[in-house]
């Protein structure tokens, strides 16, 4: 979410860490927003008619999801690595834009299922979009969802930095643990297979904060937050869930 995998910040240590966090949030310059807005033409997919849309986290770009993108393409999926200026707008604005994008994909006759994979903030955007699409994405075309390190209950780290850094990263206010935050007020999703992968070494989003009402499965991996999407086991688990609806490798 904050693009930071360092030690926990508590008490007065937080103030000294603010400049470092701001620098880390600024590292990833936004990439072009035009290149991946449509599914690229590919050879006939081994996974006929199935598209996977990837959403990166806060302060990152679609490049952070590149390894996962490559793996899913090799598995035969059409993949859209969705770009957005994560720090610039609140979740609702990102969600509205994402609904527009998904509705375009859903309108294609050759697409029978749209799977979604998000990292951190990207998962809250996914939840908002699916809960507020107003029927623009047909239920029968919504596939499976894999959430990587999602702050579904908000993040206590966001609670710490939001008063100082919400001007710089506007979605921070949506990711606090307050009952009225966006992360905590999006209605539950029904009829969607949701697999959650949480990092046991994540200092940004605790395991408890990744839990979601209605989740299908939840699994822990020995990862931190920032680079969880690049972990080999996480990539394999993501592919497994998209294929079968379970992290159980025996299926």
C-alpha positions in Angstrom: 0.0 0.0 0.0 2.7 2.5 1.1 5.4 0.9 -1.0 7.5 0.4 2.2 8.7 -2.9 3.7 10.8 -1.6 6.5 10.5 -2.1 10.3 7.4 -1.2 12.1 7.1 2.5 13.1 5.9 3.2 16.6 5.8 6.2 18.9 8.2 9.0 18.2 10.0 6.9 15.6 7.2 7.7 13.1 8.1 11.3 12.8 11.7 10.5 11.8 10.4 8.0 9.2 8.0 10.5 7.4 10.7 11.8 4.9 11.7 8.3 4.0 8.1 7.2 3.4 7.5 10.3 1.3 10.6 9.5 -0.8 9.5 5.9 -1.2 6.0 7.0 -2.3 7.6 9.2 -4.9 9.9 6.6 -6.4 7.5 5.2 -9.0 6.6 7.8 -11.6 3.2 7.1 -13.2 3.5 5.3 -16.5 1.5 6.1 -19.6 -2.2 5.5 -19.2 -2.9 4.6 -22.8 -1.0 1.4 -23.6 -2.9 -1.2 -21.7 -6.5 0.1 -21.8 -7.5 -2.6 -24.3 -6.7 -6.3 -24.4 -3.8 -6.7 -26.7 -4.3 -9.0 -29.7 -2.6 -12.4 -29.0 -2.4 -15.9 -30.4 -5.5 -18.0 -29.7 -5.5 -18.3 -25.9 -5.2 -21.7 -24.2 -7.7 -20.3 -21.7 -10.4 -19.4 -24.2 -12.2 -16.2 -23.5 -10.7 -15.6 -20.1 -9.1 -12.2 -19.3 -7.1 -11.3 -16.2 -7.0 -7.7 -15.2 -4.2 -6.7 -12.8 -4.3 -3.6 -10.5 -1.1 -2.4 -8.8 -0.9 -0.8 -5.3 -0.3 2.7 -4.1 2.7 4.6 -5.2 3.6 1.9 -7.7 3.1 1.4 -11.5 2.0 -1.5 -13.6 5.7 -2.5 -13.9 5.4 -3.8 -10.3 3.0 -6.5 -11.7 5.1 -7.3 -14.8 6.4 -10.7 -13.5 2.9 -11.8 -12.6 1.6 -10.6 -16.0 4.2 -12.6 -17.9 3.4 -15.7 -15.9 -0.3 -15.4 -16.6 0.2 -14.8 -20.3 2.4 -17.9 -20.4 -0.5 -19.8 -18.8 -2.7 -18.8 -21.7 -4.7 -15.9 -20.3 -5.2 -12.6 -22.0 -3.8 -10.1 -19.5 -4.5 -6.4 -19.0 -2.1 -4.7 -16.6 -4.3 -1.7 -15.8 -2.4 1.6 -15.2 -3.7 4.4 -13.0 -2.3 7.3 -11.0 -2.8 5.7 -7.6 -1.9 8.6 -5.4 -3.9 11.3 -7.3 -7.5 10.4 -6.5 -9.7 8.8 -3.8 -10.9 5.2 -4.2 -14.3 6.2 -5.5 -12.8 8.0 -8.5 -10.4 5.2 -9.2 -13.4 2.8 -8.9 -15.5 4.7 -11.4 -12.7 4.8 -13.9 -12.2 1.0 -13.4 -15.8 0.2 -14.0 -15.6 2.0 -17.3 -12.6 -0.1 -18.3 -14.2 -3.4 -17.2 -17.4 -2.6 -19.0 -15.5 -2.2 -22.2 -13.9 -5.6 -21.8 -17.2 -7.2 -20.8 -18.8 -5.9 -23.9 -16.5 -8.0 -26.1 -18.1 -11.1 -27.6 -14.9 -13.1 -27.3 -14.7 -12.5 -23.5 -16.6 -15.0 -21.3 -14.8 -14.3 -18.0 -12.9 -11.4 -16.4 -10.7 -12.4 -13.5 -9.2 -9.7 -11.2 -5.9 -9.7 -9.3 -5.0 -6.7 -7.1 -2.2 -5.7 -4.9 -2.9 -3.7 -1.7 -4.9 -0.5 -2.7 -5.8 -2.2 -6.0 -8.0 -4.6 -4.1 -10.0 -1.8 -2.6 -10.5 -0.4 -6.0 -11.7 -3.8 -7.2 -14.1 -4.2 -4.3 -15.5 -0.7 -4.9 -16.0 -1.3 -8.7 -17.7 -4.7 -8.2 -20.0 -3.3 -5.6 -20.9 -0.2 -7.6 -20.9 -1.2 -11.2 -24.7 -0.8 -11.5 -25.1 -3.8 -13.7 -22.6 -2.6 -16.3 -20.5 -5.7 -15.8 -22.7 -8.8 -16.3 -22.6 -11.2 -13.3 -22.0 -14.1 -15.6 -18.8 -12.5 -16.9 -17.3 -11.8 -13.5 -14.7 -14.5 -12.8 -12.5 -15.0 -9.8 -10.6 -12.5 -7.7 -7.2 -12.9 -6.1 -6.2 -10.3 -3.5 -2.6 -9.8 -2.6 -2.0 -8.1 0.8 -5.3 -6.3 0.7 -6.1 -3.8 3.5 -9.7 -5.0 3.6 -10.2 -3.8 7.1 -8.0 -0.7 6.6 -4.5 -0.5 7.8 -3.1 0.7 11.1 -0.1 2.0 9.2 -2.5 4.2 7.2 -3.9 5.5 10.5 -0.4 6.7 11.4 0.5 8.4 8.2 -2.9 9.7 6.9 -2.8 12.9 9.0 0.5 13.9 7.5 0.5 12.4 4.0 -3.1 12.4 2.7 -2.3 15.5 0.7 0.3 13.5 -1.1 -1.5 10.2 -1.4 -5.2 10.9 -1.4 -6.4 7.3 -1.0 -4.8 7.1 2.4 -8.1 8.4 4.0 -9.9 5.5 2.4 -7.5 2.9 3.9 -7.7 3.7 7.6 -9.1 1.3 10.1 -11.9 3.8 11.0 -15.4 2.3 10.7 -16.4 5.0 8.2 -13.4 4.5 5.9 -14.0 3.3 2.3 -12.2 0.0 3.0 -14.7 -0.7 5.8 -17.9 0.5 4.2 -17.9 -1.2 0.8 -20.7 -3.7 0.8 -19.8 -7.4 0.8 -19.5 -9.1 -2.6 -21.7 -12.1 -3.2 -21.4 -14.9 -5.7 -17.7 -14.2 -6.4 -14.8 -16.5 -5.6 -12.3 -14.5 -3.7 -8.9 -15.8 -2.7 -6.7 -13.8 -0.4 -2.9 -14.1 -0.1 -1.5 -12.4 3.0 2.2 -12.0 3.9 3.2 -13.3 7.3 6.1 -10.7 7.3 4.0 -7.8 6.1 4.6 -4.6 8.3 2.1 -2.6 6.3 -1.1 -4.7 6.4 -1.6 -7.2 9.2 -3.0 -10.6 8.6 -6.2 -9.7 10.5 -6.6 -6.6 8.3 -6.6 -8.7 5.1 -9.6 -10.7 6.1 -12.9 -10.1 4.2 -16.4 -11.2 4.9 -17.4 -13.7 2.2 -13.9 -14.6 1.2 -13.6 -18.1 -0.3 -10.1 -18.9 0.9 -7.3 -17.2 2.8 -3.7 -18.3 2.8 -0.4 -17.0 4.4 2.9 -16.9 2.7 6.3 -15.9 4.1 6.4 -12.5 2.4 6.5 -8.8 3.1 4.2 -6.3 1.5 5.9 -4.4 -1.3 7.2 -7.3 -3.4 4.6 -10.0 -2.6 3.4 -10.1 -6.2 6.9 -11.1 -7.4 7.2 -14.1 -5.1 7.3 -17.4 -7.0 4.9 -19.1 -4.6 2.5 -16.2 -4.7 2.5 -16.3 -8.6 1.8 -20.1 -8.5 -1.0 -19.7 -5.9 -2.6 -16.9 -8.0 -2.6 -19.0 -11.1 -4.0 -22.0 -9.1 -6.9 -20.0 -7.7 -7.8 -18.5 -11.0 -7.8 -21.9 -12.6 -9.6 -23.9 -9.9 -11.1 -21.5 -7.3 -8.9 -22.9 -4.6 -5.3 -22.6 -3.4 -5.3 -26.3 -2.8 -2.7 -27.7 -5.2 -4.2 -31.1 -5.3 -7.2 -29.9 -7.3 
